[in-house]
């Protein structure tokens, strides 16, 4: 197990994960294949087998965060409805689906599904805002959810709790901003922004925690782990990997990017 920490392993994730110890992972953060393109590598991993391994290796208070879109979001949620808690909507600055623009809406967002069995670490990344005073609440009844209880003064500093829509914009006001993945280099066709991963890692883990990305592609989530001072394990099948028509060694790309990130983190 120790040999795998802070390394990228080439192989089938369902086989490689069997070598990981029970309850050893604090966070799974993975951009799984969605199965929505004709690319040979974009094949949905057997979700029954995947959850068997996820449930075995995740710690009791660990969190599993999986990106998704379209019908794959529904498949993912239904594959483990007991552990599914909520999804975050990542609103992107660059839309997709241009080939169908005359027939369908462009796709402007992706989903981030959050799963866990027991409450994990939660460090809300608050957003600065103007301070305000809401006065005193006295036994306020919500009518639907829980009541506020005893009287208390509500005087807030202006720091807002984050919502479940993450907005990527050029000139943010009170939104979260993530540099688009294209600006980081074209390492993988479906790569996610490193800053998006850093936000998720800060929110759901503490420094020194161990993160698993079992389909690490170009390594953006692993780079984010390094920059945030977390340990990681990356797994990449690295089979039938072509980018812009050229054969690509994603394991080598991951290792190079991780090395560069480690130098940046020093």
Legacy VTK file of the C-alpha trace (Angstrom):
# vtk DataFile Version 3.0
C-alpha trace
ASCII
DATASET POLYDATA
POINTS 266 float
0.000 0.000 0.000
2.781 2.443 0.927
4.384 1.883 -2.476
1.292 3.310 -4.181
1.044 6.554 -2.207
2.039 9.617 -4.240
2.435 7.583 -7.400
0.582 6.899 -10.652
-0.187 3.267 -11.419
-0.887 2.008 -14.920
-3.636 -0.590 -15.128
-7.310 -1.465 -14.863
-8.627 0.442 -11.843
-10.927 -2.407 -10.773
-7.899 -4.674 -10.491
-5.504 -2.132 -9.035
-7.955 -1.016 -6.332
-8.100 -4.587 -5.026
-4.513 -4.053 -3.851
-5.462 -1.050 -1.720
-6.091 -1.589 1.977
-9.558 -1.490 3.507
-10.637 1.956 4.773
-7.415 3.591 3.575
-8.722 6.430 1.380
-10.009 9.773 2.685
-11.355 11.050 -0.614
-12.115 9.644 -4.035
-12.086 12.434 -6.602
-12.519 11.132 -10.123
-13.614 12.186 -13.589
-14.974 8.831 -14.726
-15.705 8.064 -18.390
-19.262 9.284 -19.073
-19.990 6.929 -21.965
-21.461 9.731 -24.089
-18.977 9.759 -26.996
-17.772 7.188 -29.505
-14.191 7.313 -28.246
-12.817 3.847 -27.362
-11.700 5.075 -23.932
-15.104 6.598 -23.110
-16.674 3.385 -21.826
-18.560 3.418 -18.519
-16.743 1.405 -15.872
-18.859 -1.375 -14.329
-20.524 0.652 -11.564
-21.479 -2.384 -9.454
-17.866 -3.536 -9.313
-16.647 0.025 -8.869
-18.855 0.680 -5.838
-17.784 -2.614 -4.303
-14.203 -1.340 -4.266
-15.084 2.248 -3.359
-17.060 1.113 -0.320
-14.246 -1.158 0.800
-11.370 1.314 0.531
-13.064 4.548 1.662
-12.733 5.504 5.329
-15.914 5.605 7.467
-15.997 9.410 7.198
-14.540 9.598 3.707
-16.141 11.250 0.699
-16.525 10.129 -2.915
-16.845 12.927 -5.468
-17.479 12.038 -9.100
-17.949 14.361 -12.055
-20.724 13.570 -14.510
-23.084 14.976 -17.121
-26.328 14.167 -18.910
-27.689 10.665 -18.571
-24.502 9.519 -16.834
-25.454 11.677 -13.850
-28.668 9.674 -13.489
-26.855 6.370 -13.896
-24.303 7.383 -11.299
-26.873 8.468 -8.713
-28.987 5.350 -9.225
-25.916 3.151 -8.872
-25.717 4.075 -5.160
-28.779 6.091 -4.057
-28.165 5.272 -0.375
-24.848 7.124 -0.349
-25.751 9.916 -2.764
-26.186 13.207 -0.886
-26.291 16.039 -3.433
-24.750 17.326 -6.616
-22.894 20.510 -7.377
-23.501 22.262 -10.679
-20.329 23.513 -12.328
-21.279 26.282 -14.777
-18.569 26.515 -17.416
-17.375 29.494 -19.419
-17.127 27.382 -22.571
-20.137 25.450 -23.833
-20.067 22.180 -25.785
-22.371 20.385 -28.267
-21.744 22.862 -31.093
-22.302 20.180 -33.744
-25.947 20.063 -32.649
-26.367 23.795 -32.064
-29.121 24.066 -34.698
-31.129 21.276 -33.063
-30.334 21.328 -29.337
-29.244 23.615 -26.543
-25.528 23.981 -26.001
-24.203 22.220 -22.913
-22.962 24.800 -20.420
-22.630 22.805 -17.209
-21.420 19.550 -15.725
-22.424 17.876 -12.470
-20.300 16.942 -9.490
-21.950 14.163 -7.472
-21.157 13.893 -3.769
-21.454 10.518 -2.034
-20.697 9.426 1.514
-21.965 7.079 4.203
-21.142 9.234 7.230
-20.576 12.981 7.422
-17.114 13.757 6.015
-14.897 16.753 6.627
-16.614 19.908 5.421
-14.698 23.171 5.197
-17.073 25.658 3.521
-15.171 27.975 1.185
-16.987 31.158 2.060
-17.290 34.062 -0.343
-16.740 37.673 0.705
-19.780 39.940 0.780
-21.075 43.050 2.515
-21.749 42.686 6.279
-25.375 42.841 7.291
-27.555 42.668 10.419
-30.708 40.530 10.323
-31.836 41.503 13.814
-33.154 38.955 16.319
-34.960 35.708 15.526
-37.436 34.440 18.112
-38.611 30.843 17.802
-38.933 31.114 14.043
-40.823 28.214 12.447
-39.813 27.102 8.987
-42.957 25.119 8.257
-41.088 22.480 6.285
-37.686 21.706 7.744
-36.349 22.269 11.265
-37.087 25.266 13.509
-34.518 27.847 14.567
-35.244 27.342 18.285
-34.335 29.932 20.931
-33.895 33.644 20.279
-30.546 34.818 19.005
-29.096 37.869 17.325
-28.206 37.432 13.674
-25.283 39.705 12.827
-23.223 38.406 9.954
-19.778 39.468 8.779
-20.713 39.259 5.126
-18.975 35.962 4.418
-21.426 33.834 2.431
-21.656 30.068 2.555
-21.070 28.481 -0.856
-24.033 27.274 -2.913
-24.295 24.209 -5.128
-23.706 26.147 -8.356
-20.059 26.923 -9.112
-19.727 29.669 -11.704
-16.725 30.134 -13.958
-16.644 33.714 -15.261
-14.092 36.163 -16.572
-14.911 38.961 -14.122
-16.414 37.442 -10.976
-18.246 39.533 -8.417
-19.342 37.115 -5.710
-18.984 33.919 -7.731
-16.276 31.286 -7.559
-13.740 31.590 -10.355
-11.827 28.738 -11.949
-9.369 29.171 -14.777
-10.503 27.113 -17.756
-8.669 23.861 -18.343
-7.664 24.923 -21.849
-5.402 27.573 -20.359
-3.526 24.894 -18.450
-2.607 22.986 -21.623
-4.349 20.327 -23.694
-3.440 17.224 -21.731
-6.705 15.277 -22.067
-9.948 15.704 -24.058
-12.092 15.867 -20.912
-9.668 17.438 -18.445
-11.105 19.521 -15.622
-9.598 22.749 -14.237
-7.016 22.268 -11.513
-8.586 25.119 -9.530
-11.949 23.342 -9.532
-10.282 20.278 -8.036
-8.412 22.412 -5.502
-11.710 23.926 -4.323
-13.210 20.454 -3.858
-10.120 19.163 -2.071
-10.030 22.124 0.325
-13.747 21.731 1.013
-13.791 18.019 1.841
-10.318 17.170 3.202
-7.573 18.344 5.531
-3.865 18.623 4.646
-2.150 15.251 4.624
-5.287 13.314 3.672
-5.053 10.599 1.013
-6.908 11.113 -2.276
-7.609 8.508 -4.957
-8.252 9.270 -8.623
-8.862 5.910 -10.269
-9.188 7.314 -13.814
-6.658 10.109 -13.642
-6.255 10.874 -17.365
-4.028 13.931 -17.707
-3.545 14.191 -13.940
-5.299 17.480 -13.111
-6.833 16.139 -9.887
-3.456 14.755 -8.787
-1.786 18.092 -9.495
-4.455 19.753 -7.343
-3.748 17.305 -4.513
-0.041 18.156 -4.604
-0.696 21.901 -4.612
-3.056 21.539 -1.633
-0.628 19.423 0.400
-2.574 16.163 0.144
-1.266 12.697 -0.643
-2.615 10.873 -3.669
-2.887 7.638 -5.602
-3.528 7.830 -9.330
-4.649 4.980 -11.570
-4.786 5.216 -15.364
-5.642 2.446 -17.835
-3.565 4.224 -20.505
-5.041 2.036 -23.237
-6.274 3.208 -26.639
-5.218 6.697 -25.599
-5.183 9.115 -28.514
-5.362 12.899 -28.391
-5.712 14.874 -31.618
-5.000 11.649 -33.498
-1.711 10.938 -31.745
-0.909 8.135 -29.299
-0.535 9.565 -25.820
1.117 8.171 -22.682
-1.087 9.646 -19.966
0.886 8.039 -17.157
4.005 9.878 -18.319
2.026 13.118 -18.629
0.677 12.714 -15.089
4.109 12.090 -13.640
5.600 15.098 -15.392
2.793 17.418 -14.276
3.012 16.123 -10.697
6.749 16.743 -10.639
6.233 20.300 -11.860
3.481 20.864 -9.282
5.715 19.555 -6.498
8.365 22.116 -7.429
5.717 24.829 -7.402
4.477 23.711 -3.971
7.928 23.891 -2.347
LINES 1 267
266 0 1 2 3 4 5 6 7 8 9 10 11 12 13 14 15 16 17 18 19 20 21 22 23 24 25 26 27 28 29 30 31 32 33 34 35 36 37 38 39 40 41 42 43 44 45 46 47 48 49 50 51 52 53 54 55 56 57 58 59 60 61 62 63 64 65 66 67 68 69 70 71 72 73 74 75 76 77 78 79 80 81 82 83 84 85 86 87 88 89 90 91 92 93 94 95 96 97 98 99 100 101 102 103 104 105 106 107 108 109 110 111 112 113 114 115 116 117 118 119 120 121 122 123 124 125 126 127 128 129 130 131 132 133 134 135 136 137 138 139 140 141 142 143 144 145 146 147 148 149 150 151 152 153 154 155 156 157 158 159 160 161 162 163 164 165 166 167 168 169 170 171 172 173 174 175 176 177 178 179 180 181 182 183 184 185 186 187 188 189 190 191 192 193 194 195 196 197 198 199 200 201 202 203 204 205 206 207 208 209 210 211 212 213 214 215 216 217 218 219 220 221 222 223 224 225 226 227 228 229 230 231 232 233 234 235 236 237 238 239 240 241 242 243 244 245 246 247 248 249 250 251 252 253 254 255 256 257 258 259 260 261 262 263 264 265
